Amino acid sequence: MAIDKIKARLGRNSQALTTQQTDTAQVGFVRREWVEHPTSGLTPARLAEIMRDAEIGRLTDQLDLADDIEEKDAHVMAELAKRKNALLGKSWLIKTPPNASDAEQRDADMVNEVLNSLPEFEDLVLDMGDAILRGMNNSQITWDRDGQLYYPAKLETIPARRFTVDEDNPNTVLLRLDGGLSAPLWKWGWVQHSHKAKSGYIARAGLIRVLAWPFLFKNYSVRDLAEFLEIYGLPLRLGKYPTGASDTEKSTLLRAIMSIGHNAGGIIPKGMDIEFQEAAKGASDPYMAMMDWAERSQSKAILGGTLTSQADGKSSTNALGNVHNEVREELVAADLRQIASTLTRDLVLPLLELNGKGDYHNPRRRLRLEFDTQQPEDMAAFATALPPLVQMGTKIPANWVNDKLKIPVPKDGEAVLGMVQTGLPGQEAAPAGQADSVQQTALNGAQITSLSEIIQQVQSGTLDTQRAKALIKAGFPAIDDAAINNLLGLNPAALNFAALKAQPKPQDQLAGLTATLANSAGQQLDDDVAAIAALVDKAESWDDVERALIEAYKDQGAAALAGIMQQAMAAAQLAGRYDVELGN
């Protein structure tokens, strides 16, 4: 009953479910036609005639010409292979409409499963790439049924010469029949891909019309070069026959002259002479220049540049090569966009309609196939740029980073890579698996350096404590309030340890020793300043202040400060010995 309902809904289009259009008796003779090879004896006049015929709907010679050029010209074949093979291996997905319903998501899953199980899918994409040269590619679908599910069981590319276009609508592809007739392609029976390598109707949209002229001129140069190589270095052989010589004698002399070049010997009648003139001179440069121009023109037409094809030793810089490679990537994205549109129309929508799924009549709610053509960003550049941005408080979604770098989001319970914990002393390490963002990971050397700068500004008085706390909380959410207070005043040794840990160069250890000295001496100086301030508050005049200072410090020297200096010098000496032992 299901097949009857589908046939009733599709009407005459249902014949594509059970029959191959190319198997009908109407195309029997077309399948047995001898293939013409237009490149044999090709001249500029003949090439122009082929192109004029294609413009009025007679495409066969132009399509045969495309086959010949791809087979005979190794450079064209290689460049086209680069462009077509670049289409393979790209990930794709079935895109649902905005705010997709559960039913639409199930339909997308069904289409995705069917196409993923299609063994010829990659071959189909590669064959569709043939349309870059020819302007069109047509693959016939063989439908099969698994229970209530209709699916494409086989896809077969049919030679392009078995198709033509409608004279009234040059963008409509027709199947050639016997007797010079043609018929429209059956709906749901074909993946009919028309590719616009350049704007225009199908007959003029392929690269064949651009590549044919360099091919023709290069062939002339190849022929001339072969003739040049055949005679290069050979002396001119001049035969002389006496007056009244017969035709037979003349022919004998000519054969002798021609055979001397290969046999280095021969016989001639008495009275005849052979003279050797100066050897043929010349150079192959003009022929090679013409061939090089032709191949560079073909590379530009196919790949958009030349530096991804061959290096000339002059303009082949790395920067220019990267620019040309970016152009090629743009061509790949444009090719896949056109291929995705065709696959959506001729595979995705038929799957939905044949299986009674989806609102395929509504363009706004249709499922569509999309290739992922986005190139991953430079991971090294991201790793350098992101940590400072995060430290400044920039809110960066983790999903955005995953998308830019093409790093898949881990599933629940999936093992993930983690960082070596290098946090500050006394800071508890985060439990494994909880570092879900860049901000929650352990501090690295660059982060410790940044944290050290903030605290040093607090100690120097250029940054107030509240502002410093806000900066640390924004840039380092993993550090709690107690740890922040500890860093800002209660335990300066933690800061010194972190600062030293972040300095990999031996000479930078002196900066750590200097910081330690400043902090230790600073406490003594702070105590002295506080005592002096108390004396000033009690005094009634400057004389009272002077007497109080002399009385308070008459027996106290610089013993405390001297002790601090002694410790610093000892530490510096130990550091020097350590460096000497390591060979630094």
WOJOQUI-V284041 format. One record per backbone hydrogen bond with DSSP energy under -0.5 kcal/mol. CO is the residue of the C=O (numbers start at 1). NH is the residue of the N-H. E is the energy in kcal/mol with one decimal. If there is no record, write none. Layout:
CO;NH;E + CO;NH;E
//
This chain:
1;5;-2.3 + 2;6;-2.2 + 3;7;-2.5 + 4;8;-2.4 + 5;9;-2.2 + 6;10;-2.7 + 7;11;-2.4 + 10;13;-1.7 + 11;14;-1.6 + 12;15;-1.3 + 13;16;-1.5 + 14;17;-1.8 + 15;18;-1.0 + 15;19;-2.0 + 19;21;-0.5 + 20;23;-1.7 + 21;24;-1.0 + 24;27;-1.4 + 25;28;-1.3 + 26;178;-2.9 + 27;31;-1.5 + 28;32;-0.6 + 29;32;-1.1 + 30;33;-1.2 + 36;38;-0.5 + 37;40;-1.8 + 39;41;-0.6 + 39;42;-1.6 + 43;47;-2.7 + 44;48;-2.2 + 45;49;-1.8 + 46;50;-2.2 + 47;51;-2.0 + 48;52;-2.0 + 49;53;-2.3 + 50;54;-1.8 + 51;55;-1.5 + 52;56;-0.8 + 53;56;-0.8 + 53;58;-2.4 + 54;57;-1.5 + 57;59;-1.2 + 57;165;-0.6 + 59;63;-2.5 + 60;64;-2.5 + 61;65;-2.4 + 62;66;-1.8 + 63;67;-1.8 + 64;68;-2.4 + 65;69;-2.6 + 66;70;-2.1 + 67;71;-1.6 + 68;72;-2.8 + 69;73;-2.5 + 72;74;-0.8 + 73;77;-2.3 + 74;78;-2.4 + 75;79;-2.5 + 76;80;-2.6 + 77;81;-2.1 + 78;82;-1.9 + 79;83;-1.9 + 80;84;-2.8 + 81;85;-2.9 + 82;86;-1.4 + 84;87;-1.7 + 85;88;-1.3 + 87;90;-0.7 + 91;372;-3.2 + 93;95;-0.8 + 93;370;-2.5 + 95;368;-1.7 + 97;100;-0.7 + 101;105;-2.1 + 102;106;-2.2 + 103;107;-2.3 + 104;108;-2.1 + 105;109;-2.1 + 106;110;-2.2 + 107;111;-2.5 + 108;112;-2.5 + 109;113;-2.3 + 110;114;-2.3 + 111;115;-2.6 + 112;116;-2.1 + 113;117;-1.4 + 115;118;-1.0 + 117;119;-0.8 + 118;121;-1.5 + 120;124;-2.7 + 121;125;-2.2 + 122;126;-2.2 + 123;127;-2.7 + 124;128;-2.5 + 125;129;-1.1 + 127;130;-1.8 + 128;131;-1.4 + 129;132;-1.7 + 130;133;-1.2 + 130;134;-2.1 + 131;135;-2.1 + 132;207;-2.1 + 133;208;-2.0 + 135;195;-1.4 + 137;193;-2.9 + 138;158;-2.5 + 139;191;-2.9 + 140;156;-2.2 + 141;143;-0.6 + 142;153;-2.6 + 142;154;-1.4 + 144;151;-2.3 + 146;148;-0.5 + 146;149;-1.9 + 148;150;-0.6 + 149;146;-3.1 + 151;144;-2.7 + 151;153;-0.7 + 154;142;-2.7 + 156;140;-3.3 + 158;138;-0.5 + 159;162;-1.7 + 160;163;-1.6 + 162;176;-2.1 + 164;174;-3.0 + 169;166;-0.7 + 169;172;-2.5 + 170;202;-0.5 + 171;173;-0.6 + 172;166;-2.2 + 173;185;-0.7 + 174;164;-2.4 + 174;176;-0.5 + 175;183;-2.0 + 177;180;-0.8 + 178;181;-1.0 + 181;177;-3.1 + 183;175;-3.2 + 186;189;-1.6 + 189;141;-2.5 + 190;192;-0.8 + 191;139;-1.9 + 191;193;-0.8 + 192;194;-0.6 + 193;137;-2.3 + 193;195;-0.5 + 195;197;-1.0 + 201;204;-1.5 + 201;205;-1.0 + 202;205;-0.8 + 202;206;-0.7 + 205;197;-1.1 + 205;198;-1.0 + 206;209;-0.8 + 207;210;-1.1 + 207;211;-2.6 + 208;212;-1.8 + 210;214;-0.7 + 211;215;-1.8 + 212;216;-2.3 + 213;217;-2.4 + 214;218;-2.4 + 215;219;-2.0 + 216;220;-1.6 + 217;221;-1.8 + 218;222;-2.5 + 219;223;-2.4 + 220;224;-2.5 + 221;225;-2.6 + 222;226;-2.1 + 223;227;-2.1 + 224;228;-2.4 + 225;229;-2.6 + 226;230;-1.4 + 227;231;-1.3 + 228;232;-1.7 + 231;234;-1.9 + 234;280;-2.5 + 236;238;-0.6 + 236;277;-3.5 + 237;239;-0.5 + 238;275;-3.5 + 240;273;-2.4 + 242;245;-1.6 + 246;250;-2.2 + 247;251;-2.5 + 248;252;-2.2 + 249;253;-2.3 + 250;254;-2.3 + 251;255;-2.4 + 252;256;-1.9 + 253;257;-2.2 + 254;258;-2.4 + 255;259;-1.9 + 256;260;-1.4 + 257;261;-0.7 + 259;262;-0.7 + 259;263;-3.2 + 260;264;-1.9 + 269;272;-1.5 + 273;240;-3.4 + 275;238;-3.4 + 275;277;-0.6 + 278;236;-1.0 + 280;233;-1.3 + 284;288;-2.3 + 285;289;-2.7 + 286;290;-1.7 + 287;291;-2.2 + 288;292;-2.7 + 289;293;-2.3 + 290;294;-2.1 + 291;295;-2.3 + 292;296;-2.4 + 293;297;-2.2 + 294;298;-2.1 + 295;299;-2.3 + 296;300;-2.2 + 297;301;-2.0 + 298;302;-2.1 + 299;303;-2.9 + 299;304;-0.7 + 299;305;-0.9 + 300;304;-1.2 + 306;309;-1.7 + 306;310;-1.9 + 315;317;-2.0 + 317;321;-2.4 + 318;322;-2.3 + 319;323;-2.0 + 320;324;-2.6 + 321;325;-2.1 + 322;326;-2.1 + 323;327;-1.8 + 324;328;-1.9 + 325;329;-2.1 + 326;330;-1.9 + 327;331;-1.8 + 328;332;-2.2 + 329;333;-2.2 + 330;334;-2.1 + 331;335;-2.7 + 332;336;-2.7 + 333;337;-1.8 + 334;338;-1.7 + 335;339;-2.3 + 336;340;-2.8 + 337;341;-1.7 + 338;342;-1.8 + 339;343;-2.6 + 340;344;-2.2 + 341;345;-1.9 + 342;346;-2.9 + 343;347;-1.9 + 343;348;-2.1 + 344;349;-2.3 + 347;351;-1.9 + 348;352;-1.8 + 349;353;-2.7 + 350;354;-3.0 + 351;355;-1.2 + 352;357;-3.8 + 353;356;-1.3 + 358;360;-1.3 + 359;362;-1.4 + 361;363;-0.8 + 362;365;-1.5 + 363;366;-0.6 + 368;95;-3.5 + 370;93;-2.3 + 371;373;-1.0 + 377;379;-0.6 + 378;382;-2.1 + 379;383;-2.5 + 380;384;-1.4 + 381;385;-2.3 + 382;386;-2.7 + 383;387;-0.5 + 384;388;-0.5 + 385;389;-1.3 + 386;390;-2.7 + 387;391;-2.4 + 388;392;-1.5 + 389;394;-2.2 + 390;393;-1.6 + 394;396;-0.9 + 395;397;-0.6 + 397;401;-1.3 + 398;402;-2.3 + 399;403;-2.3 + 400;404;-2.4 + 401;405;-2.3 + 402;406;-0.6 + 402;407;-2.2 + 403;406;-0.5 + 404;377;-2.3 + 406;408;-0.6 + 411;414;-2.2 + 424;427;-2.0 + 431;434;-1.9 + 434;436;-2.0 + 437;440;-0.6 + 438;441;-0.9 + 439;478;-0.5 + 444;448;-2.3 + 445;449;-2.1 + 446;450;-2.0 + 447;451;-2.6 + 448;452;-2.6 + 449;453;-1.9 + 450;454;-1.7 + 451;455;-2.0 + 452;456;-2.4 + 453;457;-1.9 + 454;458;-1.5 + 455;459;-2.3 + 456;460;-2.0 + 457;461;-0.7 + 457;462;-1.5 + 457;463;-1.3 + 458;461;-0.8 + 464;468;-2.1 + 465;469;-2.5 + 466;470;-2.1 + 467;471;-2.2 + 468;472;-2.5 + 469;473;-2.6 + 470;474;-2.0 + 471;475;-2.4 + 472;476;-2.7 + 476;479;-2.0 + 478;480;-0.6 + 480;484;-2.0 + 481;485;-2.7 + 482;486;-2.2 + 483;487;-2.3 + 484;488;-2.2 + 485;489;-1.1 + 485;490;-1.3 + 486;491;-2.5 + 491;494;-1.4 + 491;495;-0.7 + 492;496;-2.1 + 493;497;-2.6 + 494;498;-2.3 + 495;499;-2.9 + 496;500;-2.6 + 497;501;-2.3 + 498;502;-1.7 + 500;503;-1.2 + 502;504;-0.8 + 505;508;-0.9 + 506;509;-1.9 + 507;510;-1.1 + 508;511;-0.6 + 508;512;-1.1 + 509;513;-2.3 + 510;514;-2.7 + 511;515;-2.3 + 512;516;-2.3 + 513;517;-2.6 + 514;518;-2.6 + 515;519;-2.3 + 516;520;-2.5 + 517;521;-2.8 + 518;522;-1.9 + 519;523;-1.4 + 520;524;-1.2 + 521;525;-2.5 + 522;526;-2.5 + 523;527;-2.0 + 524;528;-2.1 + 525;529;-2.7 + 526;530;-2.2 + 527;531;-2.1 + 528;532;-2.4 + 529;533;-2.4 + 530;534;-1.7 + 531;535;-1.8 + 532;536;-2.3 + 533;537;-1.9 + 534;538;-1.4 + 535;539;-1.6 + 541;545;-1.7 + 542;546;-2.5 + 543;547;-2.3 + 544;548;-2.3 + 545;549;-2.4 + 546;550;-2.2 + 547;551;-2.2 + 548;552;-2.3 + 549;553;-2.2 + 550;554;-0.6 + 555;557;-0.5 + 558;562;-2.9 + 559;563;-2.3 + 560;564;-1.9 + 561;565;-2.4 + 562;566;-2.3 + 563;567;-2.2 + 564;568;-2.2 + 565;569;-2.5 + 566;570;-2.1 + 567;571;-2.4 + 568;572;-2.4 + 569;573;-2.2 + 570;574;-2.3 + 571;575;-2.4 + 572;576;-2.2 + 573;577;-2.3 + 574;578;-2.2 + 575;579;-2.2 + 576;580;-2.2 + 577;581;-2.4 + 578;582;-1.7 + 579;583;-0.7 + 579;584;-2.7 + 580;583;-0.9
//
